[in-house]
Amino acid sequence: MTVDLKCAGCGEITTLPAMPKKFICKFCGAPNTPIPETYGTSDQACGCILPTSFEWKLPAGTIGEDDNIMYISPDDGVALTRIEWIEIYGFDPKPKLEEMRRRGREGVPGYKNVSTLGEGKLT
């Protein structure tokens, strides 16, 4: 049994062998979360525009520790195992998350402390 899924970003149809938790459109690269047919009455509630920047394919965070880590998806907060993430997004989330955290450390090129950017501007 196959399932046809319509991308909310470009409208193209993707055929998969089973209903996934999420899928990335092979045409436009937009992350999609399948919605049951009974949800709402239109293709896209509120006419929202899907995000397409690279941040929307990176983990929003993690739950758990050691070997039981679940990676949080950026679009709707679904917890995915490392294997599920790799199957859906096509890359290992662990090194990407470590890189994001490394860039937030003082002394790393490109680091900015946004909490002090406005200091001294109030009179």
GUROGU-100298 format. One record per residue (C-alpha): x, y, z; residue in three letters; residue number from 1. Coordinates in steps of 0.02 Angstrom, whole numbers. Each point is the difference from the previous one (the first is absolute). Example, Ala and Ser with C-alpha at 12.3 -4.5 7.8 and 13.67 -1.06 7.14 Angstrom:
2
    east   north      up  res    n
     615    -225     390  Ala    1
      69     172     -33  Ser    2
This chain:
123
    east   north      up  res    n
       0       0       0  Met    1
      74     168     -50  Thr    2
     -50     174      55  Val    3
       1     159    -105  Asp    4
      49     157      98  Leu    5
     -19     177     -63  Lys    6
     138     124      46  Cys    7
     -69     154      88  Ala    8
     141     102     -76  Gly    9
      -7     -37    -187  Cys   10
    -151    -113     -18  Gly   11
      96    -144     -80  Glu   12
     -55    -177      42  Ile   13
     122    -120      84  Thr   14
     -41    -186       4  Thr   15
      66     -98     149  Leu   16
     -24    -182      52  Pro   17
     -81      48     168  Ala   18
     -60     153      95  Met   19
     155      83      77  Pro   20
      11     113     153  Lys   21
      79     131    -114  Lys   22
      70      13    -175  Phe   23
     111     120     -96  Ile   24
     -67      47    -172  Cys   25
     121     -65    -132  Lys   26
     -49     144    -115  Phe   27
      16     155     111  Cys   28
      83     -65     159  Gly   29
    -138      60     118  Ala   30
     -28     -99     161  Pro   31
    -178     -68       8  Asn   32
    -103     -81     137  Thr   33
    -140    -108     -71  Pro   34
    -172      54      61  Ile   35
    -152    -115       3  Pro   36
    -128      36    -137  Glu   37
    -130      43     132  Thr   38
     104     146      66  Tyr   39
     -70     168     -59  Gly   40
     -79      31    -168  Thr   41
     140      77    -102  Ser   42
     171     -55     -61  Asp   43
      87     120     116  Gln   44
     -77      76     157  Ala   45
      19     190      10  Cys   46
      93       6    -167  Gly   47
     167      -7      89  Cys   48
     164       5     -96  Ile   49
     116    -142      44  Leu   50
     174      43      63  Pro   51
     140     -54    -116  Thr   52
     159      61      86  Ser   53
     129    -126      61  Phe   54
     -54      18     182  Glu   55
    -161     -94     -39  Trp   56
      97    -158     -33  Lys   57
     103       8     161  Leu   58
     -55     -68     170  Pro   59
     -87     125     113  Ala   60
      70     -94     150  Gly   61
       7    -170      84  Thr   62
     -91    -101     132  Ile   63
      85    -136     101  Gly   64
     182     -42      24  Glu   65
     137    -123     -48  Asp   66
     -68    -133    -121  Asp   67
    -183      51      22  Asn   68
       7     171     -83  Ile   69
    -150      59    -100  Met   70
      25     146    -121  Tyr   71
    -137     131      -9  Ile   72
     -59      46    -175  Ser   73
       1     187     -37  Pro   74
    -171      15     -83  Asp   75
    -118     -82     124  Asp   76
     104     -63     147  Gly   77
     -17    -187     -33  Val   78
     132    -103      90  Ala   79
      96    -113    -121  Leu   80
     133    -130      31  Thr   81
     168      23     -84  Arg   82
     -43    -134    -129  Ile   83
    -170      80     -37  Glu   84
      84     169     -21  Trp   85
     127     -71    -123  Ile   86
    -139     -86    -100  Glu   87
    -104     160      -9  Ile   88
     129     138     -18  Tyr   89
     144     -98     -77  Gly   90
     138      46     123  Phe   91
      59     -42     176  Asp   92
     -70     131     122  Pro   93
     131     -29     137  Lys   94
     149      90     -82  Pro   95
    -114     139     -67  Lys   96
     -67      35     175  Leu   97
     176      -4      73  Glu   98
      56     126    -133  Glu   99
    -145     117      41  Met  100
      44      -6     185  Arg  101
     185      28     -36  Arg  102
     -38     158     -98  Arg  103
     -90      72     151  Gly  104
     160       2     104  Arg  105
     103     154      32  Glu  106
     161       7    -101  Gly  107
     -69     -94    -151  Val  108
       7     102    -162  Pro  109
    -170      80     -33  Gly  110
     -53      -5     183  Tyr  111
    -107     147      58  Lys  112
     -73      23     172  Asn  113
    -170      67     -48  Val  114
     -46      38     180  Ser  115
     132     140       6  Thr  116
     -21      75    -174  Leu  117
    -109     143      63  Gly  118
     102      43     155  Glu  119
      41     184      21  Gly  120
    -131      57    -126  Lys  121
    -130      51     129  Leu  122
      16     175      71  Thr  123
